[in-house]
Amino acid sequence: MTKSPSSPVDEACHHGLGSRAAAVIVFGSSASVLVVEIVALRLLAPYLGLTLETSTMVIGIALTAIALGSWLGGRIADQISPRRLIGPALGVSGVVVALTPVLLRTTAEWAPVALMLIASLTILVPGALLSAVTPIVTKARLTSLAETGTVVGRLSGTGTVGAIVGTVLTGFVLVSRLPVSGILIGLGALLLAGSALVEWRTRGWSGAPALTLVVLAGGLATLVAPGGCDVETRYHCARIVADPDRNGGRTLVLDGLRHSYVDIDDPTYLEFTYVRAIASVVDAAFPEGEPLAAHHVGGGGLTIPRYLAATRPGTRSIVSEIDSGVLRINRDQLGLRSEAGMDLRVEDGRLGLGRLDTGSRDLVVGDAFGGVSVPWHLTTVEAMADVRRVLNRDGLYVANLIDHGELAFARAEVATLSETFEHVALIGEPVDIGLDPSATPRGGNLVVLASHRPVDLHATQERLDARQTGWEIVTGEDLTAWTGDAQLLTDDYAPVDQLLQPYSPRSSQ
């Protein structure tokens, strides 16, 4: 029995691309798509904010790239010899990936629409090219209808495993050890190396030097491009800005947003208005100089814990900060001393609350932000019930809220607190808290306080006035009217990102 001769195309396709090589290419290209997707979120955060909308946009573009690439890859592989497509797809992807940091950072000051277009292309183009690799390689490996199911199933499974590995590797290893620009430039170089190797194996060509020069140029350009980061932590692009008017003044900027101001020489100096409001609430609610047992949901520059340590010696502050890099910045660049009486814990704020004993805290301060909003799981009835549980009978909860426009999120959060606590008050600009009905709310920071017991609001207002905040307090029926029919936030329904009105993430607090 004689075998039917293979066609020239089949022989050319199969030459130099064994089953192991095919699996490696599919694995690597699929992993690369997820690396680009996850890193793109971090690269865009300083300019678009780390919101649900930003995440949804990036995920949507990545899925579009996967769908488009898979469709086009299969269609083109039926018309052109697959061996001619794999190398170029990897090579062009490598160039675009490596140039992504400099492209985005040099266009960061453009209009948001233009920036989003550039961002979309830098995700879509390499994502589509890399996703096209799987159907191209699959076509190259198919030599008989009898093995179609085996080949397609094996390579599809390999691609899925590659995507999983790319996701886990990026989230747990790469981001915590390398800057995002380094990750993308390194990935681009690897894709170019893979392109050169495939070309050499399949066509005996080594034509990657020119593309390699492009990647190197992109890497060098990234070094001088306005990246805006002093330190890239696991969650943030972080920068420390010195205050030219105060020798010890430092501002902690996370993803383009001013998160904290610290005077490393004088912890009692409070720059941000909302911080002065929180300090005023605490000073009025507890006897002067009395040490407190406090818990802080969110660390940032640790401005309030530092203030409590300086004004209330013996205060024991537990701080739940999810980003170990932010705590490291406090120690290395913001002058945090070990004797400050703080127990700094790298943990999620909600989980940190759950670990505290019932009735163990005099004070809980909520000042955690993910991008431009309070993480939704820290805003719900269930979360507030946990806050109430850890507070003692005279305990106080005080939180920083940011909202704009119609203040829909702030109203919902106040309604949620009113469901949990007997006494709730809101502090802010008169125009924002309903004391000037004829004016349009401007939005920004608001401070809400809640407790089991009444708080001396007159004394609180005196403290606010002494600190020249210009803020006032609303409570009781006036606060109920301001809240209106706002819906409660629960673990089952808390659309915090949708309730927040859009604003520039570069706005200061």
Phi, psi and omega in degrees: 000129182257144178281144175288137183295143177283149178288157178301324180295317180299317182294319180294320181295320187279339183297127175075008182225079178285177183296324180290317178298319179298317180295320179296317181296314181295317178301310183294318181293321179292320177297321183296323179302316182287326176299313180299318182298311184292316181292326178300324177301317181287325181291328182274340186306318181294343186249328181246353183085153179262075183250172176299323180295317178297314179298317180297319179299313182295315179297318180298318179294319180297318178293323176298317179298318180297314180295313181296314180297318180297317181293310182293321180300315178294319181294315181291324180296337176281348184246335182233145179304122183304329182297339180273352187255328189297308182301309179300321179299316179292319183294312180296321176302316180299319179296313182296317180298315182293329181274351184304313181301314183290326178297313183289320185286330178279344178252010186297331182272001178290174176299147182307323181295316179295319179297317180294326178294313178299315180299318181298317182292322181289344173265317186293314186296303180294326179298317180292316180297317180290324178289335177289341184297319184299308178295329178294312179296321178301316178297321180294331182271346182280117178240349182205142177298334183294337183247014183302310181301318181295312182295311181298314181297317181296313183288326176296315178296321178297319178296320179295318177297320178299318179297320179296314180297319178299320179295309183293317181298318181291311185292324186258340186238299190297311185296329181279348184239341185228148172292153184298324178296321178296322179298313184289320178295318178297318178296318178301318179296319178296319178295321177295319177298318177297321178299314180297320181293318179296316179299319180294319181291323187265330183229004179065028184245141176235077186254025183271350184306318182296316179294325178297321177298324178297316179297316179298319178297320178297321178295317178294321179296325179297328180295329181256352178292149182288085184282331176080009182241132166273322181220136172256108179274185181296331184243342192223156162267110190250144180217143175249124182246122179284143178273117181293343183264350179222126184301322183264001185285131178221137176249129176268117180252121179243120180052043176082356182249133178289110184266321186211149171238131181229133168259108187291345177265336184219091183293350178275352177279122184241116186274309185287140182298318182295328178291320176296326178292317178298316179298323179295318178299312182295317182297325181280334187275337184231149180304143184301132177079355182289127178292147183238157168258107188242152173231134184243118178270100187104135184254303185057227178276005178060036183297311181292315175303321178295318180298315180296320180296326182280324185263342180227074182308137182095354178298137178251109181252124170260130182241123174262107179233121187287339186256107180297331179295325178294319178295323178295322177297322178300319182285319188274327188236345183246018169066027180289130181259148183293337183273014184285357178074032181246138173256100185270120184240128177275101185195160173292141184299320180293318178292324178297320176300317183296338182272352182276149179288151177297134178067023186266352187240139171278330188215135170237127180248123177259113180210050180253136179223138171249101187075245184249009184221159172293130176307131191303326185286355175262006185248354193273168176304318181295320178294319180292329175296325177289324174299314180298323181298318186279344179281144173279183188301324181262013186289160184226137172250129178225133187221150175266127176241146173234130178203164181220178177063237182279001177058039183296320179293315181300319178296318179295322181290321177295319177299320179295317178295322179295335176287335188256323185247150180285324183242121180225138176220154181236137181237135178179188174300138181307324181292333183272337184253017171087008181276351176229078187300337183282344184259155178275131179303140179264331179080177184129224181272143170226151176240129179245140177233144182216145184200167173283331187244159176294145175251142180289093184289331177296315178295325178296317179296322178298320178294319178299317180293322180296330179269006175055046179281329187075007182267156177229176187241140174230140181206181176061221184295326178297320179290322177299318178294321179295321180293322179065221183261031181302138183278144178293146175266129180228167177299337180273337182208103180214076181281061187300314182297326180285328179287328180294135176280145182293144175203166181288128178294354177274356179299142178274160178270000000 
